[in-house]
């Protein structure tokens, strides 16, 4: 099982999921805040994330999953006159309406 999306130029084999002891397939991917499309490749067949509620049409007549990566929190600390920011990323689904509104703002 693999994860591919616009964050890795749709490279179908660069991000493989691992099965944990409970049988759950998992992967952790660090992404900058933004909007991303993605799908899973399972036994050579493209599949959507069953937990994703937002999708966008792709050029192959199917749908891609869409997620928005948010900045969860910013922690400011003053140290020797410089500000250190710790950015913690969180992946959260986005509605189609929110997606189009955000695209329109950029």
C-alpha positions in Angstrom: 0.0 0.0 0.0 1.4 3.4 -1.0 0.5 7.1 -0.6 0.8 9.4 -3.6 -0.2 13.0 -4.1 0.7 16.4 -5.4 3.2 16.7 -2.5 5.4 14.0 -4.0 4.6 14.6 -7.7 2.3 11.6 -7.7 5.2 9.2 -7.2 3.2 6.0 -6.6 6.0 4.1 -4.9 7.9 6.7 -2.8 5.7 6.6 0.3 4.9 3.1 1.5 2.5 2.5 4.4 3.5 0.1 7.2 1.1 -2.3 8.9 1.2 -2.0 12.7 0.6 -4.9 15.2 -3.1 -4.2 15.2 -3.3 -4.5 11.4 -3.7 -0.8 10.7 -1.8 0.6 7.7 0.0 3.9 8.7 2.4 6.5 7.3 3.6 9.8 8.6 4.4 12.6 6.1 5.7 16.0 7.1 3.9 18.7 4.9 4.0 22.4 5.0 0.6 24.1 5.6 -1.4 24.1 2.4 -4.0 22.2 0.4 -3.0 18.8 -1.0 -4.6 16.1 -3.2 -3.7 12.5 -2.6 -4.8 8.8 -3.1 -3.6 5.4 -2.1 -2.3 2.7 -4.4 -3.4 -0.7 -3.1 -2.4 -3.8 -5.0 -2.0 -1.7 -8.2 -5.4 -0.1 -7.9 -6.0 3.6 -6.9 -8.2 4.0 -3.9 -9.5 7.0 -1.9 -9.1 7.5 1.8 -12.4 6.3 3.4 -11.9 8.9 6.1 -11.6 11.8 3.8 -14.8 13.8 3.2 -13.5 16.2 0.5 -12.5 15.3 -3.0 -11.7 17.0 -6.3 -12.0 15.7 -9.8 -8.8 14.4 -11.5 -8.0 14.2 -15.2 -8.7 10.5 -15.3 -12.4 10.8 -14.6 -12.1 9.9 -10.9 -11.7 11.8 -7.7 -8.7 12.7 -5.6 -8.9 13.1 -1.8 -8.2 16.7 -0.6 -6.7 17.7 2.7 -5.7 21.0 4.2 -2.7 21.0 6.4 -3.1 23.7 9.1 -0.6 25.3 11.4 -1.9 23.9 14.7 0.0 26.3 17.0 2.8 28.8 17.0 4.9 29.0 20.1 6.9 32.2 20.5 10.0 32.4 22.7 12.4 35.3 23.1 15.9 34.0 23.2 18.9 36.3 22.7 16.8 38.8 20.8 15.4 36.4 18.3 12.1 34.7 18.1 11.9 31.0 17.8 8.7 29.6 16.3 7.7 26.0 16.7 5.2 25.0 14.1 3.2 21.9 14.7 1.3 20.6 11.7 -2.1 19.0 11.7 -3.9 17.4 8.8 -7.6 18.2 8.6 -10.2 17.5 5.9 -11.6 20.6 4.2 -15.1 21.0 2.7 -15.4 21.7 -1.1 -16.9 25.1 -0.3 -13.9 26.0 2.0 -11.5 24.6 -0.6 -12.9 26.9 -3.4 -13.0 29.9 -1.1 -9.3 29.3 -0.1 -8.2 28.8 -3.7 -10.0 32.1 -4.6 -8.1 33.9 -1.9 -4.7 32.8 -3.2 
